[in-house]
Amino acid sequence: WIADFGIKTEDLKNLTVAALLAKLIATTDDAPVQGALKAALQLARGAGFGESLAARFIEEKPATKA
């Protein structure tokens, strides 16, 4: 979702998981995507990592050679 919504790696350094998911929810009008994001937000909060920094859970892909 992060790549699909154009979120930059730098943005993740300051966002919690909950804040990132809330931002993604607000960015889309696609009801099924919003539903999945809301479920992910509820899961993150329930599992106790909603207030953790999102960058902790995101693995950057190495640049590919052209």
C-alpha positions as CSV (number, residue, x, y, z in Angstrom):
1,W,0.0,0.0,0.0
2,I,2.8,2.4,0.8
3,A,4.2,2.4,-2.7
4,D,0.7,2.5,-4.2
5,F,-0.1,5.6,-2.2
6,G,3.2,7.3,-3.0
7,I,4.4,7.4,0.6
8,K,8.1,8.2,0.8
9,T,10.5,6.3,3.1
10,E,11.4,9.6,4.7
11,D,7.7,10.1,5.6
12,L,7.8,6.8,7.5
13,K,10.5,8.0,9.9
14,N,8.0,10.3,11.7
15,L,4.7,8.3,11.4
16,T,3.4,5.6,13.8
17,V,1.8,2.6,12.3
18,A,-1.6,4.0,13.3
19,A,-0.9,7.4,11.8
20,L,0.3,5.9,8.6
21,L,-2.8,3.7,8.2
22,A,-5.1,6.6,9.1
23,K,-3.3,8.7,6.4
24,L,-3.8,5.9,3.8
25,I,-7.5,5.6,4.8
26,A,-8.0,9.3,4.3
27,T,-6.2,9.3,0.9
28,T,-8.5,6.8,-0.8
29,D,-12.1,6.7,-1.8
30,D,-12.0,3.0,-2.7
31,A,-14.3,1.3,-0.2
32,P,-12.7,-2.1,-0.3
33,V,-9.3,-0.6,0.2
34,Q,-10.5,1.6,3.1
35,G,-12.1,-1.5,4.7
36,A,-8.8,-3.4,4.5
37,L,-6.9,-0.5,5.9
38,K,-9.3,0.0,8.7
39,A,-9.0,-3.7,9.5
40,A,-5.2,-3.4,9.5
41,L,-5.5,-0.4,11.8
42,Q,-7.7,-2.3,14.3
43,L,-5.3,-5.2,14.2
44,A,-2.3,-3.0,14.8
45,R,-3.9,-1.3,17.7
46,G,-5.1,-4.6,19.1
47,A,-1.7,-6.2,18.8
48,G,-0.1,-3.3,20.6
49,F,2.1,-1.9,17.9
50,G,-0.1,0.9,16.6
51,E,2.0,3.5,18.3
52,S,5.3,2.0,17.0
53,L,7.1,3.9,14.2
54,A,6.1,2.5,10.9
55,A,9.7,2.6,9.6
56,R,10.4,-0.2,12.0
57,F,8.2,-2.6,10.0
58,I,9.1,-1.5,6.4
59,E,11.9,-3.1,4.6
60,E,13.4,-1.0,1.8
61,K,14.0,-2.8,-1.4
62,P,17.5,-2.3,-2.9
63,A,17.7,-0.3,-6.1
64,T,17.7,-2.4,-9.2
65,K,20.3,-1.9,-11.9
66,A,19.0,-0.8,-15.3
